[in-house]
Amino acid sequence: MIREAIGYGDTVNEARENAIAALGADIEDDVQFETLETPKKKILGLFGGSKAQVRAYIELPDPKPAKAKKNVKKSEKPQEAKKNPAPQKKEEPKKEKKAEPKKSAVEADFGEAVDAAQIPADTKAGKAIAYIRTVLAGLGVSEVSIKAAVKDDGAFIVLDGEGLGAVIGHRGETLDALQYLSNLAANNGGGYYKISVNIGNYRQKREQTLNSLAKRISEQVIRTGRSRRLEPMNPYERRIIHTAVQDIKGVTSVSIGEGAGRRVVISPEGGEAPRNDRRPDRRNDRGRRPSSTVASAPTREPKKDSDIPLYGKIN
């Protein structure tokens, strides 16, 4: 059985996201895409034009047919009831304990967090907390509890409450931006004091989702022998994917692209390395192609995701 949905957007990627949302699928689901129509610009910005259309579909197992009930024959001679049967005690159902989410590596390193009111305002952690409160007030989010675990070289700040979905943003992009700006606020006087920000258990859940995604895509690469490109991710998420792929035999991973378009490619081990998908424009400002004589640019070693600190600056 195939379930499908169609998404619209100004770009193909936006149409894909809308199609996934309409389909009600998650990132770890094996969603396939079909581009029905690419976006077209309006003539003179006024006439014509159309949005991109993408069909997203996922194959689901067919429902099992209901089993027919068997006719139970009643015994001809009913059994005699026992005299004065002993009352049977009803077994109370055991209450299942909810499994607590596993702590992230950063949270485990900092230890238990205390109420933010106990953090002195003149410290770097206090400056970061004050900045976060200012941002939350500007967003209209007031009923939020803030806790922090402080060390000599950094602090781990946890926000909890309702209405924090807007602070997380799409795939945690707003949360990452808040964390980056909090680091700037804390280090305004110089030095480097690392600030890590989390909302509830979002980062732990996101890490579990990315680990599942890396395992599922790696299995597809091993089965088909073809490389797979993932969606663009920030350095922190790419690092999680690389770490998960290292524990899987038969596949390898590498990051390609630049800036916000940088993504992870998972390939069969020993196969051809994927090429960088950067395509520079070879025309000058007047629309003419440049001459064949081009000054050689200095070579530099590409960035590695392992060089980027956890919850660090987003490039």
N, C-alpha and C positions, 0 to 999 in steps of 0.2 A: 504494500500500500504506500502511495506517495502523497505526501502533504506538501502543498506549495503556497506561495504568496508572492505578490508583485510589489516592489517598492519603487518610489519615485524620488528624485533628488536633482539638485543642480549639478552634481558630479556623479560618476559611476560609483565611487566609494560611498557617498552619502545615500545613494539608492540602495546599495547593498545593506547598509546599516538599517535602513527603514524596512527592507524586506525581511531581515532577520527578526526585527521587532514585531512585524506583522505575523511572522511565522511562529513566534513564541519560542524560538530555539535559543540555546546557550552556545557559548563560544566553543565548548568541547564537543558539540554535536557535529556530525559529518554532513554539513550543509553544502550543497552544490549550487553554483550560480550560472545563470545564462543571461547575457546582456542582450536585451530585446531592442533597445534603442539608445544611442549615445546622445548627450546633450547638444542642442543646437542653439547658437546665439541669435538674438533678435537682430533684424536688419535695421541699422541706424538706431539700435536700442529701443525701437518702438514696435516693429511689425514681426510677426512670425515667431520662430523660436519654439523650442520644446525641451522638456526635462528628460533626464536619463531614466530609462526603465530597465529594471533588473528583476529577473525571476529567480527566486530562491526556493529550492525544494529539498526535501529530506525523505529518505526511504525508511518506512517503519514496518515492523513485522506484522503480517496479517493476523487478525484476531482469531483465537482458537475457537472452534465450534463448541457450543455447550453440550455437555454430556447428558444423554438421556437417563432419567431416573429409573432405577430398577424397581419392579413391583416386589415388595417384601410380603411374603406369605405369613399370615398370622398362624401361630400354633393352634392346633385343634383343641388341646387341653390346656387351659391356662394354669400356670404354676400357682401353687398355694402360697399365699403371703405368709411370711414368717411372723410368728407371734411376738408382739412387743419388740419390733426391730430397734436396734440401738440407733439413736440419732446421729447422722453423719455431719461432721463439721465441714462447713464450706471453706474451701481454701481461698484465701484472699489473694487476688492477683498481685504479684510482686511489682513494685514500682521500679521502673527502669530509670537508672540514673543517666541524665543527659551527658553525653561525652563533651568535655570541655575542649574547645579548640586549642590546637597546639600553639605554643608561643613561638613568635618569630625569633630569628637569630638576634635581632637588635634588642627586642624586649627581654630575651633571656640574658643578654649581656648586661643590661642596665639594672635588672632586678625589679623589686616591687616599687610601684609608683605611689606617691602621696598626694594629698590635695594641693592644688596649685596655690592656695592661699598661704601655705607654709613656705613657699619659695620667696626669698627676699626680692623686692622689685628692682634693686640696684645691681643684681647679678645678671649675667648674660642669659641664663634660663628665664629669669624674671622679665627681661626685656622682650624675649621671644613670646612669652605668654601674654604680655600686655599687647603686643602687636596682633596676636591671634584674636584676642578679645575685641580689638578695634575692628578687625575684618568681619568677625561674626556679627557685631552690632550693626555694621554697615549693610550686611545681608539680611538683617531682621531676625537673626537667630539668637534668641536670648536664653532659653532654658537649656543650657548645656553645662555639663560638669567637666572640669578640666583637671587631670591628674598628671603628675610629672615624676619621672625618676631621674635623678641628677648624679652625674659623675664629674670628675675633675676636667675631663676633656669634652663633655657633651651632655645632652639631656634628651630623654625620650618622653614626648608629650602625647597624651591620649585624650581624645574628645569623645564624649558619650552623651546621647540625648536624641530628641526628635528634630526633624527638619534638617538633617545634615546631609541629605542626598545631594543638594546643590553644592555643598562644600566638597564632596567627593568628585563630582563631575563624571564625564564620559571616560570609563576605564581608569579613573583615578587621576585624570590630568589636572583638575582643579586642586586636588589634594597635594599633588606634587608641586604645583606652583606655589601653594601656601607654604609648604615646607621650605622651598627655595627662598622665598621672601623672608621667612622667619629666620633663616640662617643669616641673611643680610642684616636684619634688625639686631640679632644677637651679636654679630661681629662688627658692628658699626664703629666701635672704638679700636679696632685692630685685632690681630690674632685670628686663630681659627678654632671656633667652638662649634662642634657638630650638633645640629638640632634635627631630630627625627620626629615626624608627626604621624599619628595613626588615628583613625576614627573607628571606634568599636573594634571589631575583628576583621576589618576590611582587607588589610594587607595579608593576613594569614589566609583568608578565603581566596583572595586573588592569586596567592602563591600556589595554593592547592589546584586551582583551575589551570594555571599555566603549566604545572607539572603534568597534569592529566593531558593537556593539549600536546605537550612535547612527546609523551609516550605514544599517544594515538597517531600523531603524524609520523613518528619514527617507524611505527609498525607498517604504515602505508608505504613509506619509502623502501623498507626492506622487502615488502611484498611485491611492489611494482618495479623497483630498481630505478625510480625516477626521483629527482630532487623536488622538494616542495618549498615554496616561499610562504612565509607567514605575513600577517598584517604588520604594518609599521608599529614599533613599540619604543618606549623610552629605555634608557640604558639599564635601569633597575630590572625591568621585565625581561629584557634580552639576556641579562646575566642569569636569571632564573632558568630560562630556556636552555642556555649553554650548559649550565650545571646539571640539569636533568638529562641532557643528551649524552654527557660524558659517561654516565652509568649504563648506557644502552650499547650493546655490541652491534657492530655492523653499520653504524651511522656516524656522521660527523656534522658539525654545525659551524657556520661562519656568518658574520654580519656584513651586509652590503648596503650601499646607498649613503646618502648624506643628510644631515639635519633631521627634520621631522619625518622624512621618508625612509630612514634607516630601518632595516628589518633583518630577521634571521632567516637563513636558508638551511634546511636540513637535507643532506645528501648522503648517498650510499658511501660507505667507507672505501677509499681507494678509487672513487670515481673522479670525473673531471670537476675541478673547482668552479663554482658559479662565477660569472663575470659581474662586475659592478654595474648596476643599472643606471648610473649617472649618464645623462645624455646632454652635454653642453650645447648651447645654441651657437652655431658657427656663422651667424650673420652679425654685421656691425649695426650701429644705430641707424644708418641710412638704408638698410635692407640689402646692401651689397655684400657678397662673400669676400672675406679677407684674402689677401694675397697668400701665395704658397709659402712665403718666407715668414716663419713664426719663431719668435725667440723661445728657446727651451726654458721651461719652468723648472725650478729646483725640485728635486724629488724629496719626498718626506715619507716617513714610516706611517702607515695607517693606524688609526686609533684602535685599541682593543677594549672590548667591553669589560674584561677583567681588571683593567686599570681604573675603572670608574668606581668610586666608593658606593656602598649600599645607601640608598635614599639620597644620592648626591645630586649635583646640578644636572638639569635636563638639557641636553644639547639638541 
